[in-house]
């Protein structure tokens, strides 16, 4: 039995209406809102050995968006910056050693080059961890601690040129709300970061940060739209 013309018109109208339902009505993984970004050298002098301070804040994603399994923050330093993580005192521990012993147990004390803090929201409740920053195989490893006790977990910071990529696993559960880190100038007796040799006409160096949700630690698929924030630091052109 063939459907009557009236029935066919109802079906076609229903399909057409469904096609116009906004995509936002369907849950999809992505990011919360990055609300602030600050980055600075520890000196405003040109061509000088420097330390680094970074602070980022954010909000969890609003429904129906769900949290991406991985969040990557890529910090781009001002043109002319020299970033050499390999100059820091290094730890040669393998990934397996870091997981089994924690950076605190697997790395020499000299490779601990900085500090930090990470906070987030888990199941509606705030959580927080202190961070110990280690130089590991030419990269930075941010090792989590709580109450001075190593948690044998952490995440990586990888430098390429004048960019530093911080790749944070969330497990789709812990929504980042704060990341703060500080690494002093001359950490371990090394010049690992040098400011640009020129101060631009604006009188300020510019930092940029891009935030991107990812499906996997190795990159995988990009989830959601990237977010971008900028920061400036006055420089001394005398």
TIDREN-563702 format. One line per field, with one value per residue: residue in one letter; chain; y, z, x of N, C-alpha, C in turn. Coordinates in Angstrom, 1 decimal. Layout:
REM TIDREN-563702
rest	[A|...]
kette	[A|...]
n.north	[Y|...]
n.up	[Z|...]
n.east	[X|...]
ca.north	[Y|...]
ca.up	[Z|...]
ca.east	[X|...]
c.north	[Y|...]
c.up	[Z|...]
c.east	[X|...]
END
This chain:
REM TIDREN-563702
rest	[X|X|X|X|X|X|X|X|X|X|X|X|X|X|X|X|X|X|X|X|X|X|X|X|X|X|X|X|X|X|X|X|X|X|X|X|X|X|X|X|X|X|X|X|X|X|X|X|X|X|X|X|X|X|X|X|X|X|X|X|X|X|X|X|X|X|X|X|X|X|X|X|X|X|X|X|X|X|X|X|X|X|X|X|X|X|X|X|X|X|X|X|X|X|X|X|X|X|X|X|X|X|X|X|X|X|X|X|X|X|X|X|X|X|X|X|X|X|X|X|X|X|X|X|X|X|X|X|X|X|X|X|X|X|X|X|X|X|X|X|X|X|X|X|X|X|X|X|X|X|X|X|X|X|X|X|X|X|X|X|X|X|X|X|X|X|X|X|X|X|X|X|X|X|X|X|X|X|X|X|X|X|X|X|X|X|X|X|X|X|X|X|X|X|X|X|X|X|X|X|X|X|X|X|X|X|X|X|X|X|X|X|X|X|X|X|X|X|X|X|X|X|X|X|X|X|X|X|X|X|X|X|X|X|X|X|X|X]
kette	[A|A|A|A|A|A|A|A|A|A|A|A|A|A|A|A|A|A|A|A|A|A|A|A|A|A|A|A|A|A|A|A|A|A|A|A|A|A|A|A|A|A|A|A|A|A|A|A|A|A|A|A|A|A|A|A|A|A|A|A|A|A|A|A|A|A|A|A|A|A|A|A|A|A|A|A|A|A|A|A|A|A|A|A|A|A|A|A|A|A|A|A|A|A|A|A|A|A|A|A|A|A|A|A|A|A|A|A|A|A|A|A|A|A|A|A|A|A|A|A|A|A|A|A|A|A|A|A|A|A|A|A|A|A|A|A|A|A|A|A|A|A|A|A|A|A|A|A|A|A|A|A|A|A|A|A|A|A|A|A|A|A|A|A|A|A|A|A|A|A|A|A|A|A|A|A|A|A|A|A|A|A|A|A|A|A|A|A|A|A|A|A|A|A|A|A|A|A|A|A|A|A|A|A|A|A|A|A|A|A|A|A|A|A|A|A|A|A|A|A|A|A|A|A|A|A|A|A|A|A|A|A|A|A|A|A|A|A]
n.north	[-1.2|2.1|5.2|7.8|11.0|13.2|12.1|11.8|14.4|15.3|13.8|14.8|17.5|17.1|16.1|18.2|20.2|19.0|19.2|21.8|22.1|23.5|22.8|23.1|22.1|19.5|17.5|18.0|17.6|20.0|23.2|25.0|28.4|30.4|32.8|34.6|35.6|35.8|36.5|36.8|38.0|37.9|40.2|43.4|44.2|44.4|41.6|40.0|37.5|35.7|34.8|33.1|33.7|32.5|32.7|31.5|31.6|30.1|29.0|26.2|24.3|25.2|23.5|22.4|21.5|19.3|18.4|18.4|15.6|16.3|19.3|21.8|24.3|26.8|28.8|31.6|33.3|36.7|38.0|37.2|36.2|33.8|30.6|27.9|25.0|22.8|23.7|23.7|22.0|18.6|15.8|12.4|10.5|7.9|7.7|5.6|5.4|7.8|7.5|5.4|6.1|8.8|12.2|13.2|11.1|9.9|11.7|13.8|16.2|18.7|19.0|20.0|22.8|24.8|26.1|25.7|25.8|24.2|24.2|23.1|22.0|19.2|17.0|19.1|20.1|22.0|21.3|21.0|21.3|21.4|22.2|20.8|21.7|20.1|19.7|17.6|15.5|17.5|18.8|20.3|19.0|18.9|18.1|16.8|17.6|17.1|18.5|18.3|15.8|13.6|12.9|11.2|11.9|14.1|16.6|17.6|20.2|21.4|22.8|24.6|26.3|29.6|28.9|27.4|24.5|23.4|20.5|19.2|16.5|15.9|13.9|14.2|15.0|16.7|20.0|22.6|25.5|27.2|27.8|28.1|29.1|29.4|30.0|30.6|33.0|31.9|29.3|26.5|27.4|28.0|29.8|29.8|31.1|34.0|37.4|39.3|41.1|43.6|46.3|46.9|49.6|50.1|49.9|47.6|44.2|41.4|38.7|35.7|33.4|30.3|28.2|24.9|22.2|18.7|15.3|13.4|12.8|12.8|14.6|13.9|14.5|17.8|19.4|21.4|25.0|27.0|29.1|32.4|34.5|37.4|39.0|41.6|43.1|45.6|46.9|47.7|50.1|51.6]
n.up	[0.0|-0.9|0.5|1.3|-0.4|1.5|3.8|2.9|2.6|5.3|6.3|4.8|5.6|8.3|8.1|6.9|8.9|10.9|9.8|10.3|12.9|15.3|15.4|17.9|19.7|20.1|22.1|22.2|22.3|23.6|24.5|27.6|28.6|28.0|30.2|31.0|30.3|31.1|30.5|31.1|30.8|33.3|33.3|31.8|30.1|27.1|25.2|27.4|29.9|31.2|33.3|33.4|33.7|33.8|33.7|33.5|33.3|33.5|32.5|33.1|30.4|29.0|29.1|26.0|25.5|26.0|28.0|26.4|25.9|26.1|26.6|24.9|25.4|23.6|23.8|22.4|22.1|22.1|19.0|18.2|20.7|22.5|23.2|25.0|26.1|26.4|27.5|30.2|33.4|33.0|33.2|32.6|32.7|31.7|30.2|31.4|33.8|35.0|35.4|37.1|39.3|39.7|38.9|41.0|42.2|40.1|39.0|39.1|41.7|40.8|38.4|38.8|38.1|38.4|39.7|40.3|39.8|39.5|38.9|39.0|38.0|39.2|38.8|39.6|41.8|43.3|42.6|43.2|42.5|43.4|41.4|40.4|38.4|36.1|34.1|31.5|29.3|27.3|27.4|29.3|32.3|34.1|37.2|39.3|42.6|45.9|48.9|49.4|48.7|46.1|43.2|41.1|38.5|35.7|33.2|29.9|28.7|25.6|23.6|20.6|18.4|19.0|20.4|23.0|23.9|25.9|27.0|28.3|29.9|30.5|30.8|30.2|32.4|34.4|34.4|33.5|35.4|36.4|35.6|36.6|36.4|37.2|36.3|37.2|36.1|34.8|35.8|37.4|36.8|34.1|31.0|29.7|28.6|26.7|26.3|23.5|21.3|20.6|21.4|20.5|18.5|19.8|22.4|23.9|24.4|22.9|23.8|22.8|23.1|22.3|22.6|22.5|22.1|22.1|20.9|21.7|23.4|21.6|19.7|17.8|16.9|16.3|18.6|18.8|18.5|18.2|20.8|21.4|23.2|24.3|25.6|27.0|27.6|29.1|27.7|28.0|26.2|26.5]
n.east	[0.8|0.7|1.9|-0.3|-0.7|-0.9|0.3|2.9|3.7|3.7|5.8|8.0|8.0|8.6|11.3|12.5|12.3|13.9|16.4|17.1|17.6|19.7|23.2|24.4|22.6|23.2|25.3|28.8|32.3|34.6|36.0|36.1|35.7|38.4|39.5|41.5|44.9|48.2|51.6|55.1|58.4|61.1|62.5|62.8|64.8|66.6|67.8|68.6|69.4|66.7|63.9|60.7|57.2|53.9|50.4|47.1|43.6|40.3|36.9|34.7|33.3|30.1|26.9|25.4|28.0|30.7|33.6|36.8|39.0|41.7|43.5|45.2|47.5|49.1|51.8|53.1|56.0|57.5|58.8|62.1|62.8|64.8|64.5|65.6|65.2|66.8|69.1|68.8|69.5|69.3|66.9|67.0|65.1|62.8|59.5|58.2|59.6|58.9|56.2|56.1|57.8|57.4|58.3|59.8|61.0|62.4|64.1|67.1|67.7|68.7|67.4|65.0|63.4|61.5|58.3|54.7|51.1|48.0|44.5|41.1|37.8|36.0|33.5|31.7|33.0|35.7|39.2|42.7|46.2|49.6|52.5|55.6|58.2|60.1|63.1|63.1|64.6|65.0|62.6|59.8|58.5|55.6|55.1|52.7|51.7|50.4|49.8|52.5|53.1|54.1|52.3|52.7|51.9|51.4|52.1|53.2|55.4|56.4|58.9|59.2|61.1|60.1|57.8|55.9|54.3|51.8|50.5|47.7|46.2|42.8|41.0|38.5|37.1|38.2|37.9|40.0|40.7|42.7|46.0|49.3|52.7|56.2|59.5|62.7|65.2|68.3|68.0|69.4|71.8|71.9|71.6|68.7|66.6|66.2|65.6|64.2|66.5|65.7|63.5|60.3|58.7|56.3|56.9|56.5|56.7|55.0|53.0|51.3|48.6|47.2|44.4|43.3|41.0|41.6|41.5|43.3|46.5|48.6|47.8|45.7|42.4|41.2|39.1|36.3|36.3|39.3|40.7|41.9|44.2|45.9|48.9|50.9|54.1|56.0|59.0|62.5|64.1|66.3]
ca.north	[0.0|3.3|6.3|8.9|12.3|14.0|11.5|12.1|15.8|15.4|13.2|15.7|18.6|16.7|16.0|19.6|20.8|18.4|19.7|23.1|22.1|24.0|21.8|23.3|21.3|18.2|17.5|17.8|17.9|21.2|23.9|26.0|29.8|31.0|34.1|35.5|35.0|36.7|35.9|37.8|37.7|38.5|41.4|44.2|44.5|43.7|40.6|39.6|36.3|35.9|33.8|33.2|33.5|32.4|32.5|31.4|31.2|29.7|28.5|25.0|24.5|25.3|22.5|20.9|21.2|18.5|18.7|17.6|14.7|16.9|20.7|22.2|25.8|27.1|30.2|32.2|34.4|37.8|37.7|37.5|35.4|32.6|29.6|26.7|24.2|21.8|24.2|23.5|20.7|17.6|14.5|11.4|9.4|7.5|7.9|4.5|5.7|8.9|7.0|4.4|6.7|10.2|12.9|13.5|9.9|9.5|12.8|14.5|17.4|19.8|19.2|20.7|24.1|25.8|25.7|26.1|25.5|23.9|24.0|22.8|21.5|17.8|16.7|20.2|20.5|22.4|20.5|21.8|20.6|22.1|21.6|20.9|21.7|19.4|19.6|16.2|15.2|18.7|19.4|20.5|18.1|19.6|17.0|17.2|17.2|17.5|18.5|17.9|14.3|13.4|12.1|10.4|12.3|15.4|16.9|18.1|21.4|21.1|24.0|24.5|27.7|30.5|28.5|26.4|23.9|22.7|19.6|18.8|15.5|16.2|12.7|14.6|15.2|17.9|21.3|23.5|26.9|27.9|27.3|29.1|28.5|30.3|29.4|31.7|33.2|31.1|28.1|25.5|28.0|28.0|30.8|29.0|32.0|35.3|38.3|39.8|42.1|44.9|46.7|47.5|51.0|50.2|49.9|46.4|42.8|40.8|37.2|35.2|32.1|29.6|27.1|24.0|20.9|17.6|14.0|12.5|13.5|13.0|15.5|13.3|15.4|19.0|19.5|22.7|26.1|27.5|30.4|33.1|35.6|38.1|39.7|42.5|43.4|46.8|46.6|48.9|50.3|52.5]
ca.up	[0.0|-1.1|1.4|0.7|-0.6|2.7|4.7|2.4|2.9|6.7|6.5|4.2|6.5|9.5|7.8|6.7|10.2|11.6|9.2|10.7|14.4|15.5|15.8|19.3|20.5|20.3|22.9|21.4|23.1|23.2|25.5|28.3|28.1|28.6|30.6|31.1|30.0|31.4|30.4|31.2|31.2|34.6|33.1|30.6|29.4|25.8|25.0|28.7|30.4|31.8|33.7|32.8|34.5|33.0|34.4|32.7|34.0|32.6|33.1|32.5|29.2|29.3|28.4|25.9|25.2|27.0|28.0|25.5|26.7|26.2|26.3|24.6|25.3|22.9|24.1|21.4|22.7|21.2|17.9|18.7|21.9|22.4|24.2|24.9|27.3|26.5|28.3|31.7|33.9|32.5|33.8|31.5|33.0|30.7|30.5|32.4|35.1|35.5|35.8|38.3|40.5|39.8|38.6|42.2|42.5|39.0|38.4|40.1|42.3|40.0|37.2|39.3|37.7|38.6|40.5|39.6|40.4|38.6|39.6|38.0|38.5|39.0|39.2|40.3|43.0|42.9|42.9|43.0|42.7|43.2|40.3|40.4|37.0|35.8|32.7|31.2|27.9|26.5|27.5|30.6|32.8|35.2|38.0|40.3|44.1|46.8|50.3|49.4|48.3|44.7|42.7|39.9|37.4|35.3|31.8|29.3|27.9|24.6|22.9|19.2|18.1|20.1|20.9|24.1|23.8|27.1|26.6|29.6|29.8|31.4|31.0|30.0|33.7|35.2|33.6|34.0|35.8|36.7|35.4|36.9|36.6|37.3|36.2|37.3|35.2|35.2|36.6|37.2|36.3|32.6|30.3|28.9|28.0|26.5|25.7|22.2|21.3|20.3|22.0|19.3|18.6|20.8|23.8|24.6|23.8|22.8|23.9|22.4|23.6|21.6|23.4|21.5|22.6|21.3|21.2|22.2|23.8|20.5|18.8|17.4|16.2|17.0|19.1|19.1|17.9|19.1|21.5|21.4|24.1|24.1|26.8|26.7|28.7|28.7|27.6|28.2|25.0|26.7]
ca.east	[0.0|1.5|1.5|-1.1|0.1|-0.9|1.3|4.2|3.9|4.0|7.2|8.9|8.1|9.4|12.7|13.0|12.4|15.0|17.6|17.4|17.9|21.0|24.2|24.7|21.7|23.8|26.5|30.0|33.4|35.3|36.7|35.4|36.1|39.7|39.1|42.6|46.2|49.3|52.9|56.1|59.8|61.4|63.3|62.4|66.0|66.8|68.9|69.1|68.9|65.4|63.0|59.4|56.0|52.7|49.2|45.9|42.4|39.2|35.7|34.3|32.3|28.6|26.2|25.7|29.4|31.4|35.1|37.7|39.9|43.0|43.5|46.6|47.8|50.4|52.3|54.0|56.8|57.8|59.8|63.5|63.1|65.6|64.0|66.4|65.0|67.9|70.2|68.6|70.0|68.3|66.6|66.9|64.1|61.9|58.1|57.8|60.1|58.1|54.9|56.3|58.4|57.2|59.5|60.5|61.8|63.1|65.0|68.0|67.1|69.1|66.6|63.7|63.7|60.4|57.1|53.5|49.8|46.9|43.3|40.0|36.5|35.8|32.1|31.2|33.8|37.1|40.4|43.9|47.5|50.9|53.3|57.0|58.6|61.4|63.6|63.2|64.9|64.8|61.2|59.4|57.5|54.9|54.7|51.6|51.9|49.3|50.3|53.9|53.2|54.1|51.1|53.1|51.2|51.9|51.9|54.4|55.6|57.4|59.3|59.7|61.3|59.6|56.5|55.8|53.0|51.5|49.4|47.1|45.1|41.7|40.2|37.1|36.5|38.7|37.9|41.0|40.3|43.9|47.4|50.3|54.0|57.3|60.8|63.6|66.3|69.5|67.7|70.4|73.1|71.9|70.8|67.8|65.6|66.8|64.7|64.6|67.5|65.2|62.2|59.6|58.3|55.2|57.5|56.0|56.7|53.7|52.9|50.0|48.3|46.1|43.8|42.6|40.7|42.1|41.0|44.4|47.7|49.5|47.2|44.4|41.5|40.9|37.7|35.8|37.0|40.4|40.5|43.2|44.3|47.2|49.5|52.0|55.1|56.8|60.4|63.4|64.8|67.4]
c.north	[1.2|4.4|7.3|10.1|13.1|13.4|11.8|13.5|16.0|14.9|14.2|17.0|18.3|16.7|17.4|20.3|20.3|18.9|21.0|23.2|22.5|22.8|21.9|22.6|19.9|18.3|17.2|18.3|19.2|21.8|24.7|27.4|30.2|32.4|35.1|34.8|36.1|35.9|37.0|37.2|38.3|39.7|42.1|44.6|43.7|42.7|40.1|38.2|36.5|34.6|34.0|33.0|33.5|32.1|32.5|31.0|30.9|29.2|27.1|25.2|24.5|24.2|23.1|20.5|20.4|18.8|17.8|16.8|15.4|18.4|21.1|23.8|26.0|28.5|30.5|33.4|35.5|37.4|38.1|36.8|34.2|31.7|28.3|25.9|23.2|22.3|24.0|22.2|19.6|16.4|13.6|10.3|9.1|7.8|6.8|4.8|6.9|8.5|6.1|5.1|8.1|10.9|13.1|12.3|9.5|10.5|13.4|15.8|18.7|20.1|19.8|22.2|25.2|25.2|26.1|25.6|25.2|23.6|23.7|22.4|20.1|17.5|17.8|20.8|21.0|21.4|21.3|20.9|21.6|21.4|21.9|20.8|21.1|19.6|18.2|16.0|16.3|19.3|19.7|19.5|18.7|18.5|17.5|16.7|17.7|17.4|18.0|16.5|14.2|12.5|11.2|10.7|13.7|15.6|17.6|19.5|21.2|22.4|23.7|25.9|28.6|30.2|27.4|25.9|23.1|21.8|18.9|17.7|15.9|14.9|13.0|14.9|16.4|19.1|22.3|24.9|27.8|27.1|28.4|28.5|29.6|29.6|30.5|31.8|32.4|29.9|27.0|26.1|28.2|29.2|30.1|29.8|33.4|36.2|38.8|40.9|43.5|45.1|47.4|48.9|51.2|50.3|48.7|45.2|42.2|39.3|36.9|33.8|31.5|28.4|26.2|22.7|19.9|16.3|13.1|13.3|13.7|13.9|15.1|14.3|16.6|19.0|20.9|23.8|26.6|28.8|31.1|34.3|36.2|38.8|40.5|42.7|44.6|46.4|47.9|49.0|51.3|51.9]
c.up	[0.0|-0.1|0.7|0.5|0.7|3.7|4.2|2.7|4.3|6.9|6.0|5.1|7.8|9.3|7.6|8.0|11.0|11.1|9.7|12.2|14.5|16.0|17.3|20.2|20.8|21.1|22.0|22.3|22.6|24.4|26.4|27.8|28.8|28.9|30.8|30.8|30.3|31.2|30.4|31.4|32.6|34.5|31.8|29.8|28.1|25.8|26.3|29.0|31.3|32.3|33.0|33.8|33.5|33.9|33.5|33.6|33.0|33.3|32.4|31.3|29.7|28.5|27.1|25.6|26.4|26.9|27.1|26.4|27.0|25.8|26.0|24.6|24.7|23.1|23.1|22.0|21.6|20.2|18.5|20.0|21.6|23.5|24.0|26.1|27.5|27.3|29.8|32.1|33.6|33.3|32.6|31.7|31.9|31.1|31.6|33.8|35.8|36.1|37.1|39.5|40.7|39.4|39.8|42.6|41.4|38.5|39.5|40.5|41.4|38.8|37.6|39.1|38.0|39.5|39.7|40.4|39.3|39.4|38.5|38.8|38.2|39.6|40.1|41.5|42.6|43.4|42.6|43.3|42.6|42.1|40.6|38.9|36.9|34.3|32.4|29.7|26.9|26.5|29.0|31.1|34.1|36.1|39.1|41.7|44.8|48.2|50.4|49.0|46.8|44.3|41.5|38.7|37.0|33.8|31.3|28.7|26.9|23.8|21.5|18.7|19.3|20.6|22.0|24.1|25.1|26.9|27.9|29.4|30.9|31.7|30.7|31.3|34.4|34.3|34.2|34.3|36.1|36.3|35.7|37.0|36.6|37.2|36.2|36.2|35.7|36.0|36.3|36.7|34.8|32.1|29.3|28.2|27.9|25.8|24.3|22.4|21.0|21.0|20.8|19.6|19.6|22.2|24.6|23.8|23.9|22.9|23.4|22.9|22.8|22.4|22.4|22.2|21.6|21.8|21.9|22.5|22.6|19.4|18.4|16.6|17.0|17.4|19.4|18.4|18.8|19.7|21.6|22.4|23.9|25.5|26.3|27.9|28.2|28.7|27.6|26.9|25.2|26.4]
c.east	[0.9|1.0|0.7|-0.3|0.2|0.2|2.7|4.6|4.3|5.5|8.2|9.1|8.8|10.9|13.3|13.2|13.6|16.3|18.0|17.6|19.3|22.0|24.5|23.8|22.2|25.1|27.7|31.2|34.1|35.9|35.7|35.9|37.4|39.4|40.3|43.9|47.2|50.6|53.9|57.5|60.0|62.3|62.7|63.6|66.1|68.0|69.4|68.6|67.7|64.8|61.6|58.3|54.8|51.5|48.0|44.8|41.3|38.0|35.4|33.4|30.9|27.9|25.5|27.1|30.0|32.9|35.9|38.6|41.3|42.8|45.0|46.6|49.1|50.7|53.3|54.7|57.1|58.9|61.2|63.8|63.9|65.1|64.8|66.3|66.1|69.0|70.0|69.2|68.9|68.1|66.4|65.9|63.2|60.4|57.7|58.3|59.3|56.8|55.0|56.8|58.0|58.5|60.4|61.4|62.7|64.2|65.9|67.4|67.5|68.2|65.2|64.0|62.7|59.3|55.9|52.3|48.8|45.7|42.2|38.8|36.3|34.4|31.5|31.9|35.2|38.2|41.6|45.2|48.6|51.7|54.8|57.5|60.0|61.8|63.9|63.5|64.6|63.5|61.0|58.4|56.9|54.4|53.8|52.0|50.7|49.8|51.7|54.2|53.1|52.9|51.4|52.3|51.7|51.5|53.1|54.3|56.7|57.6|59.7|59.8|60.9|58.2|56.7|54.4|52.9|50.3|48.9|46.0|44.0|40.9|38.7|36.3|36.9|38.8|38.9|40.4|41.5|45.1|48.3|51.7|55.1|58.6|61.8|64.7|67.5|69.2|68.8|71.7|73.1|71.1|69.9|66.7|66.3|65.8|65.1|65.6|67.0|63.8|61.5|59.1|57.1|55.7|57.0|56.3|55.4|53.8|51.5|49.8|47.1|45.7|43.0|42.3|41.1|41.5|42.0|45.6|48.6|48.9|45.8|43.7|41.2|39.4|37.3|36.7|38.2|40.1|41.9|43.1|45.8|47.6|50.7|52.9|55.9|58.3|61.2|64.2|66.0|68.8]
END
